[in-house]
Amino acid sequence: MAEAILRHQLEDLGISASVSSAGTRPWGSGATGDAITVMRERELDIGGHRNRRLTADLVEQADLVLGMTRDHVSFALMRCPDAGGRVFLVGELARLGERVGPRDAGEPVAAWVGRVAAARPADRPLGRAVDEVADPVGEPLDVYRATVARLDRDLTTVSALLAGRTL
């Protein structure tokens, strides 16, 4: 869901970016029926989505890695321990990015991400509990809708900041 939302938002802002998702579960499957339903309500089709497991190579190649929960972030850091300056909770990046300000014109994404990472408090776990977005798998449809609304809000902030804009 987050992949589709972020890709759509960046495209709407005219930002060319490679956006992909990978997870912590070992099995490959598609999006749940409820995820497909709530994304269709937003006119986004994730019916062809197939899960894949996050690998060290994927983390190493990314300028930015977003997780919904601290477990996701920890999983990414276990795969690539030196990626701490590029791995964020979605809500954490939105919150800290607003404090740091938007990406400057011509500034590489990696440089902006580094500025945001530098705004983290020292010697504390990444993110805060309020930055987490719980996985709705197994929950009722209204929980999926609330999850998508939260992702949309935080990713709208992230997309704007990446595009060099403030909300």
C-alpha positions in Angstrom: 0.0 0.0 0.0 2.8 2.4 0.9 4.6 1.7 -2.3 1.6 2.5 -4.4 0.8 5.6 -2.5 4.4 7.0 -2.5 4.8 6.2 -6.2 1.6 7.9 -7.1 2.4 11.0 -5.0 5.9 11.4 -6.5 4.5 11.0 -10.0 1.9 13.7 -9.3 4.7 16.0 -8.2 6.8 15.2 -11.3 9.5 13.4 -9.3 11.1 10.5 -11.1 11.9 7.8 -8.6 12.3 4.1 -8.3 9.9 3.0 -5.6 9.6 -0.6 -4.5 8.6 -2.6 -1.5 10.0 -5.6 0.3 8.9 -7.1 3.6 10.0 -9.1 6.6 8.0 -12.2 6.0 9.6 -15.2 4.2 6.7 -16.1 2.0 5.8 -14.6 -1.4 2.1 -13.8 -1.9 0.0 -11.0 -3.2 -1.8 -8.1 -1.6 -4.7 -9.1 0.7 -8.2 -8.6 -0.6 -8.8 -5.9 1.9 -5.7 -4.0 0.8 -6.8 -4.2 -2.8 -10.3 -3.0 -1.9 -9.1 0.1 0.1 -6.5 1.0 -2.5 -9.2 0.7 -5.3 -11.3 3.2 -3.3 -8.3 5.6 -3.8 -8.1 4.6 -7.5 -4.8 2.8 -7.0 -4.5 -0.8 -8.3 -2.3 -3.1 -6.3 -3.9 -6.3 -7.6 -0.7 -7.4 -9.3 1.5 -6.8 -6.3 3.8 -9.7 -5.2 5.6 -9.7 -1.9 9.3 -10.1 -1.7 11.7 -10.4 1.2 14.0 -7.5 2.1 17.6 -8.4 1.4 20.9 -6.7 2.2 21.3 -5.9 -1.5 18.0 -4.0 -1.6 18.9 -2.0 1.5 22.4 -1.2 0.2 21.1 0.0 -3.2 18.5 2.3 -1.7 18.9 6.0 -1.1 16.0 5.8 1.4 14.4 2.8 3.2 11.0 3.3 4.9 9.4 1.0 7.4 6.0 1.1 9.0 7.2 -0.3 12.4 10.3 -0.4 14.5 10.5 -4.1 13.7 10.6 -3.3 10.0 13.4 -0.8 10.6 15.3 -3.2 12.8 15.0 -5.9 10.1 16.5 -3.6 7.5 19.3 -2.7 9.8 20.0 -6.3 10.6 20.5 -6.8 6.8 22.7 -3.8 6.4 23.9 -2.4 9.8 25.6 0.7 8.2 22.4 1.9 6.7 21.1 3.6 9.8 21.3 7.0 8.2 19.0 5.9 5.4 16.4 3.8 7.3 13.4 5.5 8.8 9.9 4.9 10.0 7.5 6.6 7.6 6.2 8.8 10.4 9.7 9.6 11.6 10.8 10.8 8.2 7.7 13.0 7.9 8.2 14.4 11.4 11.9 15.1 11.2 11.8 16.1 7.6 9.4 18.9 8.4 11.8 20.1 11.1 14.8 20.0 8.7 12.9 21.4 5.8 12.4 20.4 2.1 15.2 19.1 -0.1 17.0 22.0 -1.8 16.9 22.4 -5.6 19.5 20.1 -7.1 20.3 18.5 -3.7 20.7 14.7 -4.1 18.1 12.7 -2.2 20.9 11.0 -0.3 22.1 14.3 1.0 18.7 15.4 2.1 18.2 12.1 3.8 21.5 12.6 5.6 20.4 16.0 6.9 17.2 14.4 8.2 19.2 11.6 9.9 21.4 14.2 11.6 18.3 15.6 13.2 17.7 12.4 15.2 18.4 12.5 18.9 21.7 10.8 19.7 21.8 7.4 21.5 18.1 6.7 21.1 16.2 4.1 19.2 15.2 5.1 15.7 11.8 6.8 15.6 9.1 7.0 18.3 6.2 4.8 19.0 3.9 7.5 17.5 5.9 7.2 14.2 4.8 3.6 13.8 2.0 2.4 11.5 0.7 -1.0 12.5 0.3 -3.6 9.8 -3.5 -4.1 9.3 -3.2 -7.8 8.1 -6.0 -9.8 9.7 -7.9 -6.7 10.9 -11.3 -5.4 9.7 -11.6 -3.2 6.6 -12.0 -0.1 8.6 -8.5 -0.7 10.1 -7.1 -1.0 6.5 -8.8 2.3 5.7 -7.3 4.0 8.8 -3.9 2.6 7.9 -4.1 3.9 4.3 -5.2 7.3 5.6 -2.2 7.5 7.9 0.2 6.4 5.2 -1.3 8.9 2.8 -0.9 11.7 5.3 2.7 10.9 6.2 3.7 10.1 2.7 2.1 13.3 1.4 4.5 15.1 3.7 7.5 13.0 2.6 6.7 13.4 -1.1 6.4 17.2 -0.7 9.7 17.5 1.1 11.4 15.3 -1.4 10.0 17.6 -4.1 11.5 20.6 -2.4 8.1 21.9 -1.1 6.5 22.5 2.2 2.9 21.8 3.0 
